[in-house]
């Protein structure tokens, strides 16, 4: 596969495949891929997860033995962030297992990037039993600390989650836009909880956050995390952002495994079990649910209802109900 002389190109320098690479609907052109790989393509397998809304993922195998991952999206902003952050992170944080970037293009109707395939299994496969879940928790907790070490100076990242003032303003806007799925009492309790943001952020230095740090976004081989995937939602945030999201998602999708994976993750991540940390984790989780509601259009009512239901579980932990006559 062709290489550029610069190991970590910016978006304008990325090796390009023409927009003719894509058929209607965003399917990959096998003919063009064969020319690019300089080898006959033997298989193209779609790996897109059922819940993915923006990005399609294909595993492409060539007769020469090379295997690559091609991710495509009609959303230019989403793919531009992947193309920019992935190569830059590999340069800034060589301790993180970022798959090798090979190529990409933002110019066609479907934007895409190509990375080296990494052998292994999704971290979600280790959620099958408590022992494996405990192992995964330890590995991902340690990686959460490594992610937080990424130097952020000069790195263009969204900063909405980096301080109480910015986040509070966004949270009030998000809750106002969610009146279709959040009742007035819950909205009132959320507004009261937002007043705790200055306490949660007091003394907290914002760090690089992956943004979607969950088992499905790591590849595991021989009991080690060998790839960290999907940096589209990276941001500058409170140091417990990734831990809060991990906790929120795993508790929802794998409630029976949380007792195994949770303590090992938090211990490895260095998150002590204190009232202050518990408040921060719960309040950040509530705001993460609100942000997802903001990102989910009214044309997807089932998704909006799902995030509202997750939020309803968190609200009692950050704002107890008012007593009658109180």
Secondary structure, DSSP 8 states (H G I E B T S, - for coil): ----SSTT--GGGS----GGGB-TTS-B-HHHHHHHHTS-EEEEEE---TT-SS-EEEEEEETTS-EEEEEEES-HHHHHHHHHHHHHHHHH-TTS-B--EEEEESSSSSEEEEEE---SEEGGGGGGSHHHHHHHHHHHHHHHHHHTTS--TT---EEEESSHHHHHHHHHHHHHTTTTTS-HHHHHHHHHHHTTHHHHHTT---EEE-S--SGGGEEEETTEEEEE---TT-EEE-TTHHHHHHHHHHHHH-GGGHHHHHHHHHHHHT----HHHHHHHHHHHHHHHHHHHHHS-TT-HHHHHHHHHHHHHHHHHHS----TT-
